[in-house]
């Protein structure tokens, strides 16, 4: 992943998280304010009704104003300007709070004008088994403005409001988990990127260091093979051929790693050029047929792409076809049996390579194009390689915008379909393509009348 991509992910993620935190904080504060306002209104209404009940019981009248006065966030003073029946006060308080569904613990005290002291009443809980913090009880101060009044305090008001905000708290906890997960993901991504860069640097340095000794070995092998003593000795000549062949194979693998490093670094550029597809495919098929026949196998080909001029990177196109055909040869059962078919219509070129080899299990098909991935075979390593062939093929196809499909079943062979879209041809180009196919067809009939 590029540095710019990671930077954008971090910035966008941070902006999104800040926005979500802001919305969540606004939602939590709004919910708290709404619940607090609702609590204050219900408490004031319940205390007003209690005052009405007490006045009605004593036959007096309520004052014109300042009946229910909120002194602190959880304490109220109720002025009734008449004597208070302490025996009924607790009953009225519980009744009115229950009527408004305000199930919150409270304590109350009544002012005694003869002693100028607050006479503590009781602590009432709607949950009798809940433990009571005695240190927080009994703090109901006097009020010098009134003569006949009682005071009510709700010690667990904050806990009651938090209980009403359980959904908001749950979502806030989930948001915290998401933030922690995002931070951990960013840490893992940055760590993996650092390790990936170390791996790329190591591979690049290793492959470049290999180039010098490989070139030296190739020169020494050529000198060794051209010596008269070696050419006259069959055994030495055979060893010289093996040396050159293995050196060429090693050089090919190093070049492939270097090409893939360029692709991963984004410095890879396709050198597209127009070329006749028919002649190139025939050369590839002919060179592959020789290898197949040496192993006692068969290669059946059908190339029907006369008149098609493809705009692509010739070198990489040739390499990916050789890679696919090499896999068909390497992963055969006994002798390779391969079908190569290339057809064209108005929209695309369809190249299909089918073999009757060992096939691939379904569980490995999704990973077959991964870099350095090789299908596990236990302790058996009949076919050597780095697991770069199909990754290289897929990378080149993606760079060209081609579609690559692979279907396989264990023990029943593999089919690879390469779909190359064609640019919309003019009527004259379509006529030329059609005429070339006809000329090729009649030329084949004349050469082989049977």
KAZI-V917697 format. One record per backbone hydrogen bond with DSSP energy under -0.5 kcal/mol. NH is the residue of the N-H (numbers start at 0). CO is the residue of the C=O. Records with the same first field share a line. If there is no record, write none. Layout:
NH->CO, CO
This chain:
5->1
6->2
7->3
8->4
9->5
10->6
11->7
12->8
13->9
14->10
15->11
16->12
17->13
18->14
19->15
20->16
21->17
22->18
23->19
24->20
25->21
26->22
27->23
28->24
29->25
30->26
31->27
32->28
33->29
34->30
35->31
36->32
37->33
38->34
39->35
40->36
41->37
42->38
43->39
44->40
45->41
46->42
47->43
48->44
49->45
50->46
51->47
52->48
53->49
54->50
55->51
56->52
57->53
58->54
59->54
68->66, 76
70->68, 74
71->74
74->71
75->151
76->68
77->149
78->66, 76
79->77, 147
80->147
85->83
87->84
88->84
89->85
91->87
92->88
93->89
94->90
95->91
96->92
97->93
98->94
99->95
100->97
101->96
102->100
103->101
105->123
106->152
107->121
108->150
109->118
110->148
111->116
112->110
115->111
116->111
118->109, 116
119->117
120->107
121->107
123->105, 121
129->126
133->131
135->132
136->133
139->137
140->138
145->142
148->146
149->77
150->108
151->75
152->106
153->73
154->152
156->153
159->155
160->156
161->157
162->158
163->159
164->161
165->162
168->164
169->165
170->166
171->167
172->168
173->169
174->170
175->171
176->172
177->173
178->174
179->175
180->176
181->177
182->178
183->179
184->180
185->181
186->182
187->183
188->184
189->185
190->186
191->187
192->188
193->189
194->190
195->191
196->192
197->193
198->194
199->195
200->196
201->197
202->198
203->199
204->200
205->201
206->202
207->203
208->204
209->205
210->206
211->207
212->208
213->209
214->210
215->211
216->212
217->213
218->214
219->215
220->216
221->217
222->218
223->219
224->220
225->221
226->222, 223
230->226
231->227
232->228, 229
233->231
236->232
237->233
238->234
239->235
240->236
241->237
242->238
243->239
244->240
245->241
246->242
247->243
248->244
249->245
250->246
251->247
252->248
253->249
254->250
255->251
256->252
257->253
258->254
259->255
260->256
261->257
262->258
263->259
264->260
265->261, 262
266->261
267->261
271->269
272->311
274->309
276->274, 307
277->307
279->275
280->276
281->277
282->278
283->279
284->280
285->281
286->282
287->283
288->284
289->285
290->286
291->287
292->288
293->289
294->290, 291
295->292
296->291
297->335
299->337
300->298
301->339
303->301, 341
307->304
308->306
309->274, 307
311->272, 309
313->270, 311
316->312
317->313
318->314
319->315
320->316
321->317
322->318
323->319
324->320
325->321
326->322
327->323
328->324
329->325
330->326
331->328
337->297
338->353
339->299
340->338, 351
341->301
342->349
344->347
348->419
349->342
350->348, 417
351->340, 349
352->415
353->338
354->413
355->336
357->330
363->360
364->360, 361
365->361
366->363
367->363, 364
369->366
371->386
372->369, 386
379->376
380->378
383->381
391->387
392->388
393->389
394->390
395->391
396->392
397->393
398->394
399->395
400->396
401->396
402->418
404->416
406->414
408->412
410->357
411->408
412->356, 408
414->406
415->352
416->404
417->350, 415
418->402, 416
419->348, 417
420->418
421->346
429->425
430->426
431->427
432->428
433->429
434->430
435->431
436->432
437->433
438->434
439->435
440->436
441->437
442->438
443->439
444->440
445->441
446->442
447->443
